[in-house]
Amino acid sequence: MDFTSENFKRRIEPFKFSSQDGQHMLYLDTADGYLETVFKTRADDGFEGNGYDWEALAEIFLAEIYEGEDDSFEFDCEAGAFIVYSEDGKSLAEFALAFKEACEDSNLIADLFSRAELR
């Protein structure tokens, strides 16, 4: 998989993917409001759509849906950003595609998010 191609970059938007010195990163600026309506469904539970909330959603996705190598992923989220690092660029790129596809399935992502745990 060519995770440097323009096609790959377009397929995962609004997520961004970068590589430097053998370390690969998947990034989302949470201020963009991507999936804001999903996060609002649990605002009463304290969810805001920040990076920590995205991490909770990604962890449910990894546990219940994704069948790839997830043990090489390291989350480093903060209020304004969802960030995942890995030394395995191919695995992270495959996760990025699968997670983006899940995010575009409104029923699936709402169901997964209903079980996310607040951090």
Backbone as CSV, one residue per row, in Angstrom:
resi,resn,N_x,N_y,N_z,CA_x,CA_y,CA_z,C_x,C_y,C_z
1,MET,0.843,-1.181,0.000,0.000,0.000,0.000,0.887,1.243,0.000
2,ASP,0.577,2.135,-0.895,1.356,3.373,-0.988,0.666,4.469,-0.182
3,PHE,1.091,4.617,1.068,0.466,5.614,1.930,0.994,7.015,1.683
4,THR,1.797,7.187,0.650,2.238,8.526,0.262,1.451,9.039,-0.943
5,SER,0.616,8.192,-1.533,-0.100,8.578,-2.748,-1.215,9.571,-2.452
6,GLU,-1.526,10.367,-3.430,-2.626,11.332,-3.312,-3.957,10.610,-3.158
7,ASN,-4.109,9.470,-3.816,-5.342,8.691,-3.705,-5.569,8.252,-2.261
8,PHE,-4.539,7.733,-1.612,-4.651,7.328,-0.213,-5.014,8.525,0.656
9,LYS,-4.337,9.627,0.460,-4.588,10.827,1.267,-6.030,11.301,1.120
10,ARG,-6.559,11.254,-0.100,-7.949,11.647,-0.332,-8.922,10.683,0.349
11,ARG,-8.603,9.403,0.314,-9.495,8.389,0.879,-9.638,8.500,2.392
12,ILE,-8.636,9.020,3.075,-8.716,9.094,4.536,-9.076,10.482,5.060
13,GLU,-9.258,11.459,4.179,-9.618,12.809,4.641,-10.860,12.767,5.498
14,PRO,-10.952,13.495,6.574,-10.099,14.588,7.020,-8.887,14.151,7.851
15,PHE,-8.682,12.848,7.996,-7.478,12.372,8.679,-6.258,12.693,7.828
16,LYS,-5.138,12.849,8.475,-3.867,13.103,7.798,-2.897,11.984,8.191
17,PHE,-2.018,11.623,7.278,-1.029,10.568,7.514,0.342,11.128,7.175
18,SER,1.292,10.928,8.062,2.652,11.392,7.766,3.660,10.375,8.273
19,SER,4.853,10.451,7.713,5.945,9.549,8.079,7.221,10.346,8.207
20,GLN,7.995,9.996,9.229,9.289,10.647,9.423,10.170,9.748,10.279
21,ASP,11.360,9.507,9.810,12.368,8.743,10.556,11.833,7.399,11.052
22,GLY,11.104,6.672,10.209,10.604,5.354,10.577,9.402,5.351,11.496
23,GLN,8.876,6.516,11.802,7.686,6.642,12.642,6.553,7.185,11.770
24,HIS,5.384,6.592,11.898,4.233,6.979,11.095,3.136,7.491,12.020
25,MET,2.371,8.452,11.525,1.361,9.092,12.353,0.059,9.288,11.575
26,LEU,-1.042,8.968,12.235,-2.374,9.291,11.746,-2.887,10.397,12.648
27,TYR,-3.416,11.466,12.053,-3.760,12.674,12.801,-5.116,13.204,12.353
28,LEU,-5.884,13.691,13.314,-7.132,14.392,13.018,-7.229,15.599,13.932
29,ASP,-7.423,16.763,13.342,-7.664,17.988,14.111,-9.135,17.966,14.498
30,THR,-9.420,17.827,15.779,-10.810,17.682,16.218,-11.614,18.968,16.085
31,ALA,-10.953,20.091,15.899,-11.660,21.359,15.708,-12.411,21.391,14.377
32,ASP,-12.068,20.487,13.464,-12.748,20.436,12.170,-14.199,19.993,12.289
33,GLY,-14.544,19.353,13.424,-15.931,18.968,13.652,-16.375,17.704,12.947
34,TYR,-15.430,16.905,12.468,-15.795,15.660,11.795,-16.552,14.750,12.764
35,LEU,-17.691,14.245,12.352,-18.592,13.390,13.132,-19.152,14.084,14.377
36,GLU,-19.213,15.379,14.334,-19.709,16.159,15.469,-21.094,15.689,15.921
37,THR,-21.957,15.356,14.963,-23.308,14.928,15.328,-23.287,13.619,16.109
38,VAL,-22.339,12.742,15.820,-22.228,11.483,16.566,-21.829,11.770,18.013
39,PHE,-20.844,12.625,18.202,-20.389,12.931,19.551,-21.453,13.674,20.362
40,LYS,-22.250,14.473,19.692,-23.321,15.202,20.391,-24.369,14.260,20.966
41,THR,-24.500,13.062,20.397,-25.498,12.121,20.913,-25.197,11.700,22.345
42,ARG,-23.947,11.878,22.779,-23.578,11.497,24.141,-22.986,12.667,24.912
43,ALA,-23.387,13.864,24.554,-22.906,15.056,25.257,-23.291,15.020,26.733
44,ASP,-24.456,14.480,27.034,-24.891,14.389,28.437,-23.993,13.465,29.255
45,ASP,-23.273,12.565,28.565,-22.328,11.671,29.234,-20.951,12.309,29.378
46,GLY,-20.775,13.506,28.807,-19.502,14.212,28.914,-18.647,14.189,27.658
47,PHE,-19.131,13.556,26.603,-18.355,13.509,25.359,-18.436,14.850,24.637
48,GLU,-17.314,15.287,24.092,-17.224,16.578,23.411,-16.735,16.468,21.967
49,GLY,-16.210,15.311,21.580,-15.621,15.161,20.258,-14.153,15.519,20.233
50,ASN,-13.522,15.552,21.407,-12.086,15.875,21.465,-11.238,14.637,21.131
51,GLY,-9.943,14.796,21.183,-9.043,13.704,20.834,-9.201,12.483,21.710
52,TYR,-9.489,12.690,22.989,-9.687,11.569,23.910,-10.956,10.791,23.554
53,ASP,-11.990,11.509,23.122,-13.231,10.857,22.706,-13.002,10.045,21.438
54,TRP,-12.214,10.593,20.520,-11.861,9.865,19.309,-11.067,8.609,19.646
55,GLU,-10.178,8.715,20.617,-9.406,7.541,21.042,-10.346,6.457,21.580
56,ALA,-11.322,6.850,22.382,-12.293,5.890,22.907,-13.054,5.207,21.774
57,LEU,-13.428,5.974,20.766,-14.119,5.423,19.605,-13.200,4.472,18.833
58,ALA,-11.966,4.870,18.630,-11.005,4.023,17.907,-10.742,2.720,18.652
59,GLU,-10.686,2.779,19.970,-10.443,1.560,20.749,-11.606,0.577,20.636
60,ILE,-12.836,1.077,20.618,-13.997,0.200,20.408,-13.933,-0.405,19.011
61,PHE,-13.591,0.410,18.030,-13.446,-0.080,16.655,-12.387,-1.174,16.596
62,LEU,-11.248,-0.945,17.228,-10.169,-1.942,17.227,-10.608,-3.235,17.907
63,ALA,-11.302,-3.119,19.010,-11.709,-4.297,19.775,-12.812,-5.109,19.094
64,GLU,-13.730,-4.422,18.425,-14.907,-5.118,17.918,-14.928,-5.350,16.412
65,ILE,-14.229,-4.545,15.661,-14.338,-4.613,14.201,-13.019,-4.946,13.516
66,TYR,-11.987,-4.223,13.884,-10.724,-4.295,13.148,-9.975,-5.583,13.458
67,GLU,-9.508,-6.225,12.424,-8.814,-7.494,12.590,-7.331,-7.392,12.257
68,GLY,-6.811,-6.189,12.187,-5.405,-6.003,11.844,-4.512,-6.048,13.062
69,GLU,-3.255,-5.747,12.847,-2.261,-5.707,13.926,-2.405,-4.400,14.674
70,ASP,-3.105,-4.418,15.781,-3.318,-3.174,16.513,-2.362,-2.991,17.680
71,ASP,-1.560,-3.993,17.999,-0.671,-3.863,19.144,0.531,-2.963,18.860
72,SER,0.699,-2.594,17.604,1.809,-1.700,17.266,1.393,-0.225,17.283
73,PHE,0.133,0.049,17.631,-0.373,1.414,17.632,-0.206,2.042,19.015
74,GLU,0.184,3.300,19.000,0.318,4.057,20.249,-0.490,5.339,20.119
75,PHE,-1.464,5.506,20.986,-2.286,6.711,20.992,-1.576,7.800,21.794
76,ASP,-1.640,9.013,21.270,-1.083,10.182,21.965,-2.035,11.359,21.737
77,CYS,-3.285,11.159,22.131,-4.329,12.143,21.872,-4.282,13.267,22.889
78,GLU,-4.893,14.357,22.503,-5.040,15.516,23.380,-6.385,16.144,23.056
79,ALA,-6.725,17.197,23.748,-8.048,17.800,23.554,-8.312,18.165,22.095
80,GLY,-7.328,18.724,21.415,-7.543,19.208,20.059,-7.113,18.271,18.948
81,ALA,-6.652,17.065,19.294,-6.147,16.190,18.240,-6.258,14.714,18.598
82,PHE,-6.612,13.929,17.593,-6.582,12.474,17.663,-5.298,12.068,16.956
83,ILE,-4.410,11.367,17.656,-3.118,11.017,17.090,-2.810,9.557,17.403
84,VAL,-2.418,8.825,16.369,-1.994,7.442,16.529,-0.636,7.298,15.856
85,TYR,0.324,6.713,16.571,1.663,6.464,16.038,1.881,4.975,15.846
86,SER,2.764,4.649,14.911,3.203,3.271,14.736,4.497,3.262,13.935
87,GLU,5.339,2.296,14.219,6.531,2.088,13.395,6.171,1.301,12.146
88,ASP,5.005,0.680,12.141,4.543,-0.114,11.006,3.594,0.721,10.151
89,GLY,4.149,1.371,9.147,3.359,2.261,8.300,2.250,1.554,7.557
90,LYS,2.514,0.343,7.092,1.500,-0.404,6.347,0.297,-0.705,7.238
91,SER,0.543,-1.183,8.451,-0.561,-1.489,9.365,-1.350,-0.242,9.733
92,LEU,-0.647,0.852,9.982,-1.337,2.086,10.337,-2.152,2.610,9.157
93,ALA,-1.624,2.490,7.956,-2.358,2.921,6.766,-3.610,2.064,6.559
94,GLU,-3.485,0.765,6.768,-4.647,-0.118,6.646,-5.693,0.221,7.702
95,PHE,-5.240,0.496,8.918,-6.171,0.916,9.971,-6.857,2.223,9.568
96,ALA,-6.098,3.180,9.056,-6.656,4.474,8.655,-7.782,4.292,7.641
97,LEU,-7.565,3.448,6.649,-8.596,3.201,5.637,-9.830,2.538,6.245
98,ALA,-9.611,1.529,7.077,-10.731,0.809,7.678,-11.508,1.693,8.648
99,PHE,-10.790,2.480,9.448,-11.450,3.359,10.416,-12.240,4.445,9.694
100,LYS,-11.680,5.014,8.648,-12.383,6.045,7.870,-13.641,5.454,7.241
101,GLU,-13.533,4.246,6.715,-14.703,3.595,6.129,-15.782,3.395,7.189
102,ALA,-15.403,2.974,8.376,-16.364,2.795,9.469,-16.996,4.130,9.852
103,CYS,-16.200,5.182,9.877,-16.713,6.511,10.227,-17.765,6.987,9.236
104,GLU,-17.663,6.553,8.003,-18.611,6.957,6.970,-19.898,6.139,6.999
105,ASP,-19.920,5.068,7.780,-21.118,4.245,7.944,-21.822,4.733,9.210
106,SER,-22.806,5.606,9.042,-23.414,6.281,10.193,-24.027,5.315,11.201
107,ASN,-24.628,4.233,10.748,-25.214,3.277,11.684,-24.141,2.539,12.470
108,LEU,-23.107,2.102,11.793,-22.020,1.379,12.458,-21.308,2.263,13.471
109,ILE,-20.954,3.481,13.069,-20.178,4.336,13.968,-21.017,4.762,15.167
110,ALA,-22.306,4.989,14.976,-23.180,5.335,16.105,-23.292,4.161,17.072
111,ASP,-23.394,2.960,16.531,-23.469,1.770,17.376,-22.172,1.587,18.171
112,LEU,-21.044,1.711,17.515,-19.764,1.586,18.209,-19.626,2.657,19.286
113,PHE,-19.978,3.878,18.929,-19.820,4.994,19.870,-20.731,4.825,21.090
114,SER,-21.823,4.139,20.934,-22.733,3.945,22.074,-22.070,3.151,23.198
115,ARG,-20.985,2.437,22.877,-20.276,1.646,23.887,-18.921,2.243,24.271
116,ALA,-18.585,3.377,23.722,-17.306,4.024,24.060,-17.335,4.490,25.505
117,GLU,-16.193,4.422,26.143,-16.088,4.832,27.551,-15.339,6.156,27.649
118,LEU,-15.933,7.082,28.386,-15.342,8.402,28.587,-13.996,8.279,29.301
119,ARG,-13.020,9.046,28.847,-11.679,9.021,29.447,-11.541,10.111,30.475
